[in-house]
């Protein structure tokens, strides 16, 4: 289950129409997966327990929605690494 619901994300995006609901729902799932991958956390409960996780997911959703034609995924990944640094699991 996504940690950000559709209506909450639409409010954040200031979207007041239903035409993009399916797109936004898909972006929410992709954003959460991307954030969890960058944080190197595969347990949703652990990921959700950190206060910065929701902010990172919402930021990612907004970025992907607003830049769906021209997203710079490298820049997004670098920003998310900074946002999620405190909870990022080390890999050896």
C-alpha positions as CSV (number, residue, x, y, z in Angstrom):
1,X,0.0,0.0,0.0
2,X,1.3,3.4,-0.9
3,X,2.3,5.8,1.9
4,X,0.7,8.7,0.0
5,X,-2.9,8.4,-1.1
6,X,-4.2,9.8,-4.4
7,X,-6.2,12.7,-2.9
8,X,-3.3,13.8,-0.7
9,X,-1.0,13.9,-3.7
10,X,-3.6,15.7,-5.9
11,X,-3.8,18.4,-3.1
12,X,0.0,18.7,-3.0
13,X,0.1,19.0,-6.8
14,X,-2.9,21.4,-6.8
15,X,-4.7,19.2,-9.3
16,X,-8.5,19.6,-9.0
17,X,-9.6,17.4,-11.9
18,X,-9.8,13.6,-12.3
19,X,-8.3,13.2,-15.8
20,X,-4.9,12.3,-14.5
21,X,-5.9,10.1,-11.5
22,X,-4.5,6.9,-13.1
23,X,-1.3,8.6,-14.0
24,X,-0.8,10.1,-10.6
25,X,-1.6,6.8,-8.9
26,X,1.1,5.1,-11.1
27,X,3.6,7.9,-10.3
28,X,3.0,7.5,-6.6
29,X,3.8,3.8,-6.8
30,X,6.9,4.4,-8.9
31,X,8.1,7.2,-6.6
32,X,7.8,5.1,-3.5
33,X,9.7,2.3,-5.2
34,X,12.4,4.6,-6.4
35,X,12.8,6.2,-2.9
36,X,12.9,2.8,-1.3
37,X,15.6,1.7,-3.8
38,X,17.7,4.8,-3.2
39,X,17.4,4.3,0.6
40,X,18.2,0.6,0.1
41,X,15.2,-0.4,2.2
42,X,12.9,-3.2,1.0
43,X,10.6,-3.2,4.0
44,X,7.8,-0.6,3.5
45,X,7.1,-0.4,7.3
46,X,10.7,0.5,8.0
47,X,10.8,3.0,5.2
48,X,7.5,4.6,6.3
49,X,8.6,5.0,9.9
50,X,11.1,7.7,9.0
51,X,9.6,11.2,8.8
52,X,11.5,12.2,5.7
53,X,10.3,9.3,3.6
54,X,6.9,10.8,2.9
55,X,8.4,14.1,1.9
56,X,10.8,12.3,-0.4
57,X,8.0,10.3,-2.1
58,X,5.8,13.4,-2.5
59,X,8.8,15.4,-3.9
60,X,9.5,12.6,-6.4
61,X,5.8,12.4,-7.4
62,X,5.7,16.1,-8.0
63,X,8.9,16.1,-10.0
64,X,7.9,13.2,-12.2
65,X,4.4,14.6,-12.7
66,X,5.6,18.1,-13.6
67,X,8.5,17.0,-15.7
68,X,6.9,13.9,-17.3
69,X,8.2,15.0,-20.8
70,X,11.7,16.0,-19.8
71,X,12.7,14.5,-16.4
72,X,16.3,14.5,-15.5
73,X,16.5,11.2,-13.7
74,X,20.1,11.7,-12.7
75,X,19.4,15.0,-11.0
76,X,16.4,13.5,-9.3
77,X,18.4,10.6,-8.0
78,X,21.1,12.8,-6.6
79,X,18.5,15.0,-4.9
80,X,16.8,11.9,-3.4
81,X,20.1,10.6,-2.2
82,X,20.5,13.8,-0.2
83,X,17.0,13.7,1.1
84,X,17.2,10.1,2.1
85,X,20.8,10.0,3.3
86,X,20.0,9.7,7.0
87,X,18.1,6.5,6.5
88,X,20.1,5.0,3.6
89,X,21.3,1.6,4.4
90,X,25.0,1.0,3.8
91,X,26.1,-1.7,1.5
92,X,29.4,-3.5,1.8
